[in-house]
């Protein structure tokens, strides 16, 4: 079963504009499935090659010129990071052909790919990122994934959806957004995620760090999962994982490179001097975190100490996905200062700085916007904001802040 992705329209646009399109993201989020589906719909007779195949990988590494001569465009090369030797020859080919959409690439190691792109394909390549499936893709299907902070948009979303109970909302958190969780009937989640972890270590982690201690890395991954949604504390992670600080930082870089974790940076400027400077750590998929924390059911999740941070992680993921899937031009942060004021999410775009607070409450009130005033001292004008709550009623808490139900993000 194929589930449509919000990013499809953007892929079609960039295919018409660039010679090469690259789609990055963690393993098993549906990159190849998505591009294969689009290719079939476009009837472009695109050849599909995966460098997970060791023979094809060796061919591409040893003879990139011969590889591109053998496999002619339109071409999809899956997991292209395994053969960075191809990038220089791709440049030669696209400069010769000058045909938009000739090459589609996918990769699960973002920073390694970006290094190759920056050296050879700048100006010739469109870059998009695919995450796990959003709740808009799975449940809501709003035409515009990106929420614009208006009462009108909030009310239209409420009118188009059914309200969820707390248990139903946490079911979404527990399920996460990995495609196979939603497309395979009676999937054994434990086997799926356990295989997913082992696959990561055997295929990707060892590729990046050949001497890595497999058992130690598994323990490290559990330690990082326990600090999900918290300020990054490398020393604390190193201590709990029984590593030195340098090794812990290297392994965190591996997880970030593979898209397993990401950081939300603190918002600050030269007029906001009392702000915390440490990033917050999140996982790309809350279903995966539940597995790492050995949470086996939605009931266990709701009763666990991890419930608040996983709920926040899920909604932060939804906000981020709504922006990346619609190619929204904005920068994303959180805010915390030494006066104990905190804002879960701060978006900066051409209309100003937009604060969003996530609260598991059915009665959002104006006092929840107090921390937003801290942004008034900054150099960028404070624009509209939102409180994401469990209330199904849309309210305007002040002249710039609207409420939005969590299931409508």
C-alpha positions in Angstrom: 0.0 0.0 0.0 1.4 3.4 -1.0 0.6 6.5 1.1 1.0 9.8 -0.7 3.7 12.1 0.7 3.4 15.9 1.1 6.8 16.5 -0.6 5.7 14.9 -3.9 4.8 18.3 -5.5 8.1 19.8 -4.5 10.0 16.9 -6.0 8.1 17.3 -9.3 9.0 21.1 -9.3 12.7 20.6 -8.7 12.9 17.8 -11.3 11.9 20.4 -13.9 14.5 22.9 -12.6 17.6 20.9 -11.8 19.7 18.4 -13.6 20.1 16.3 -10.4 17.7 15.9 -7.5 18.9 14.4 -4.2 16.5 13.2 -1.5 18.1 12.6 1.9 16.8 11.1 5.1 17.1 8.2 7.5 16.8 4.6 6.3 13.3 3.1 5.9 11.4 6.4 5.7 10.4 5.7 2.1 12.8 7.6 -0.1 13.1 4.9 -2.8 9.4 3.9 -2.6 8.4 7.6 -3.1 10.7 8.2 -6.0 9.8 4.9 -7.7 6.1 5.7 -7.4 6.7 9.2 -8.9 8.7 7.7 -11.7 6.0 5.2 -12.6 3.4 8.0 -12.5 5.6 10.2 -14.8 6.2 7.2 -17.2 9.8 8.3 -17.6 11.2 4.7 -17.8 13.8 5.6 -15.1 16.4 2.9 -14.3 16.7 2.2 -10.6 20.0 1.2 -9.1 20.8 0.6 -5.4 24.4 0.8 -4.1 23.4 -1.4 -1.3 24.2 -4.1 -3.9 27.9 -4.7 -3.2 28.7 -5.6 -6.8 27.1 -2.4 -8.1 28.8 -0.4 -5.4 32.2 -1.8 -6.3 31.6 -1.0 -9.9 30.6 2.6 -9.1 33.6 3.1 -6.8 36.2 1.5 -9.2 34.9 2.9 -12.5 32.5 5.8 -12.0 32.8 6.9 -15.7 32.0 3.3 -16.9 29.1 3.1 -14.4 27.4 6.2 -15.7 28.1 5.0 -19.3 26.4 1.7 -18.5 23.4 3.1 -16.7 22.0 6.0 -18.7 19.5 8.6 -17.6 16.8 9.0 -16.5 18.4 7.2 -13.6 17.7 6.8 -9.9 20.8 5.9 -7.8 19.8 4.7 -4.3 22.2 5.2 -1.3 24.7 7.2 -3.4 26.8 8.0 -0.4 28.6 4.7 -0.9 30.2 5.9 -4.1 31.2 9.6 -3.7 33.5 9.0 -6.7 30.4 9.4 -8.8 29.9 13.1 -8.0 32.7 14.5 -10.2 31.6 12.4 -13.2 27.9 13.4 -12.6 29.1 17.0 -13.0 30.7 16.1 -16.4 27.6 14.3 -17.5 25.0 17.0 -16.6 27.2 19.7 -18.0 27.3 17.8 -21.3 23.6 16.8 -21.4 22.0 19.9 -19.8 18.8 17.9 -19.3 16.7 18.7 -16.2 15.6 15.6 -14.1 18.2 13.3 -15.6 19.4 12.0 -12.2 17.6 11.3 -8.9 19.8 10.3 -6.0 18.9 9.2 -2.5 21.2 8.9 0.6 21.0 8.1 4.3 24.1 9.9 5.3 23.4 13.6 5.0 26.7 15.2 5.8 28.8 12.8 3.7 26.5 13.5 0.8 26.6 17.3 1.3 30.4 17.2 1.2 30.4 15.6 -2.2 27.7 17.9 -3.5 29.5 21.1 -2.3 32.6 20.0 -4.1 31.1 19.2 -7.5 27.4 19.8 -8.0 26.6 23.2 -6.7 24.1 25.0 -8.9 23.2 21.8 -10.7 21.4 20.0 -7.8 18.2 20.4 -5.9 18.3 19.0 -2.3 15.3 17.8 -0.3 15.0 16.0 2.9 12.4 13.3 3.7 11.6 12.4 7.3 9.3 9.7 8.7 5.6 10.1 7.8 3.8 13.0 9.3 0.4 12.9 10.9 -0.8 15.1 8.0 0.2 12.4 5.5 -1.2 9.6 7.7 -4.4 11.1 9.0 -5.2 14.7 8.1 -4.3 15.3 4.4 -4.5 19.1 4.6 -3.6 20.7 1.3 -1.1 23.0 3.0 1.0 21.2 5.6 2.4 24.4 7.0 0.2 26.1 9.6 0.1 29.9 9.1 -0.8 31.0 12.7 -4.2 32.4 11.8 -7.6 31.7 13.5 -9.1 31.0 10.1 -6.6 28.3 9.3 -6.8 26.8 12.8 -10.6 26.7 12.6 -10.6 25.1 9.1 -8.3 22.3 10.4 -10.5 21.7 13.4 -13.6 21.5 11.2 -11.9 19.0 8.9 -10.8 16.6 11.7 -12.3 14.6 14.5 -11.1 15.4 18.0 -8.8 12.8 19.7 -8.8 11.5 23.2 -5.6 11.5 25.2 -5.1 7.8 24.5 -5.7 8.3 20.8 -3.1 11.1 20.7 -0.6 9.0 22.5 -1.3 6.1 20.1 0.1 8.4 17.4 3.1 9.1 19.5 3.7 5.4 20.1 3.2 4.5 16.5 5.5 7.2 15.2 5.8 7.6 11.4 7.9 4.7 10.0 6.0 3.6 6.8 6.1 -0.1 7.5 4.5 0.4 10.9 1.5 1.8 9.0 1.4 -0.3 5.9 2.1 -3.8 7.1 -0.8 -5.5 8.9 0.0 -7.1 12.2 3.6 -6.0 12.1 5.8 -7.3 14.9 7.1 -4.0 16.1 9.8 -5.4 18.2 11.3 -7.5 15.4 11.0 -4.6 13.0 12.7 -2.0 15.2 15.3 -4.5 16.5 16.2 -5.4 12.9 16.3 -1.7 12.1 18.9 -1.1 14.9 21.0 -4.0 13.8 20.8 -2.9 10.2 21.9 0.6 11.0 25.0 -0.7 12.9 26.0 -3.4 10.3 25.4 -1.3 7.2 25.9 2.3 8.1 27.5 2.8 11.5 30.3 0.4 10.7 30.7 2.1 7.3 31.3 5.4 9.1 33.2 4.0 12.0 34.7 0.6 11.0 36.3 -0.1 14.5 33.1 0.7 16.4 32.2 -1.6 19.3 28.8 -3.0 18.4 27.6 -3.8 22.0 28.9 -0.5 23.3 27.1 1.4 20.5 23.8 -0.4 21.3 24.1 0.7 25.0 25.0 4.2 23.8 21.9 4.4 21.7 19.8 3.5 24.7 21.5 6.2 26.8 20.8 8.8 24.2 17.2 7.7 23.9 16.8 8.3 27.7 17.9 11.9 27.1 15.5 12.6 24.3 14.0 16.1 24.4 16.6 17.4 26.8 19.4 19.9 26.5 22.5 18.2 25.0 24.8 17.0 27.8 27.8 15.2 26.2 29.5 14.7 29.5 26.4 13.1 31.0 25.9 10.9 28.0 29.5 9.8 28.1 29.3 9.0 31.8 26.1 6.9 31.5 27.4 5.1 28.4 30.9 4.6 30.1 32.7 6.4 27.3 35.2 9.2 27.2 33.8 12.6 26.1 35.6 12.5 22.7 34.1 9.1 21.8 30.6 10.1 22.9 30.8 13.2 20.7 32.0 11.1 17.7 29.1 8.6 18.2 26.6 11.5 18.5 27.9 12.8 15.2 27.4 9.4 13.6 23.7 9.4 14.8 23.2 12.9 13.5 24.9 12.0 10.2 22.5 9.1 9.8 19.5 11.2 10.6 18.6 9.2 13.7 18.8 12.3 15.9 18.7 16.0 15.3 19.3 19.2 17.3 17.1 22.2 17.7 19.3 25.2 18.3 18.6 27.9 20.9 17.2 31.2 19.6 19.3 34.3 20.4 20.6 37.6 19.0 22.8 40.4 20.2 19.9 41.9 22.2 19.0 38.7 24.0 22.1 38.1 26.1 20.7 35.9 28.9 19.7 33.0 26.7 20.9 29.4 27.1 23.3 28.4 24.3 23.0 24.6 24.4 20.9 22.7 21.7 18.1 20.3 22.5 18.3 16.7 21.2 15.4 15.0 19.5 14.9 11.7 17.6 13.5 11.6 14.1 10.8 9.1 15.1 9.0 8.5 18.5 8.0 5.0 17.7 11.7 4.2 17.4 12.4 5.9 20.8 9.6 3.8 22.4 11.4 0.7 21.2 14.8 1.9 22.6 13.1 2.7 25.9 11.5 -0.8 26.0 8.0 0.7 25.9 5.8 -2.0 24.4 2.3 -0.5 24.4 0.5 2.9 24.4 -0.6 2.1 28.0 3.0 1.7 29.1 3.9 4.9 27.3 1.1 7.0 29.0 2.2 5.7 32.4 6.0 6.2 31.8 8.1 9.1 32.9 9.1 9.5 29.3 5.6 10.4 28.2 5.9 14.3 28.4 9.2 14.4 26.4 8.0 11.9 23.8 4.7 13.9 23.3 6.8 17.0 22.8 9.2 15.2 20.5 6.3 14.0 18.4 4.8 17.5 18.0 8.2 19.1 17.3 8.7 16.5 14.6 5.3 17.4 13.1 6.1 21.1 13.1 9.5 20.4 11.4 8.0 18.0 8.9 5.2 20.5 8.0 8.0 23.0 7.0 10.3 20.7 5.2 7.5 18.9 3.3 6.2 22.2 2.0 9.6 23.7 1.4 8.8 26.6 3.7 11.6 29.1 4.0 12.1 29.4 7.7 14.6 28.7 10.5 13.6 26.8 13.6 14.8 27.2 17.2 13.7 26.9 20.8 14.1 29.6 23.5 15.3 29.4 27.1 16.9 32.1 29.2 18.3 32.3 32.7 15.1 33.9 34.0 13.4 30.5 33.6 11.4 31.6 30.5 11.1 28.9 27.9 9.4 28.5 24.5 9.3 25.0 22.9 9.5 26.2 19.3 10.5 29.5 17.7 10.2 29.9 13.9 11.9 32.8 12.1 10.8 33.8 8.6 10.2 36.9 6.6 7.3 37.9 8.8 9.2 37.9 12.1 9.7 35.5 14.9 6.9 33.1 15.8 6.6 31.4 19.2 4.8 28.1 19.7 4.3 26.4 23.1 3.2 22.8 23.5 0.9 22.1 26.4 -1.0 18.9 27.2 -4.0 20.9 28.5 -7.7 21.1 27.4 -8.0 24.6 28.8 -5.3 26.8 27.3 -5.3 30.3 28.9 -3.6 33.6 28.2 -0.9 33.1 30.9 0.7 30.5 28.7 1.9 33.3 26.4 3.8 35.2 29.0 7.2 33.7 28.0 6.5 35.0 24.4 7.1 38.6 25.7 10.8 37.8 26.1 11.1 37.8 22.3 9.9 41.5 22.3 13.4 42.5 23.4 15.0 40.9 20.4 16.1 42.6 17.2 13.4 40.7 15.1 9.8 41.7 15.5 7.6 39.2 17.2 4.9 37.9 14.8 2.0 35.6 15.3 2.3 32.5 17.6 0.3 29.5 18.8 -0.4 27.3 21.8 -0.7 23.7 20.8 -3.0 22.0 23.2 -5.6 19.2 23.6 -8.5 21.5 23.3 -10.7 21.1 20.2 -11.8 24.8 20.5 -10.0 27.5 18.6 -9.3 30.6 20.7 -7.4 33.8 20.2 -5.5 34.1 23.5 -4.2 37.6 22.6 -4.0 39.6 19.4 -1.1 37.4 18.1 -1.6 34.0 19.6 -4.1 31.3 18.5 -4.7 27.8 19.9 -4.4 24.7 17.8 -5.3 21.1 18.7 -2.3 18.8 18.7 -3.9 16.5 16.1 -4.1 19.3 13.6 -0.4 20.2 13.5 
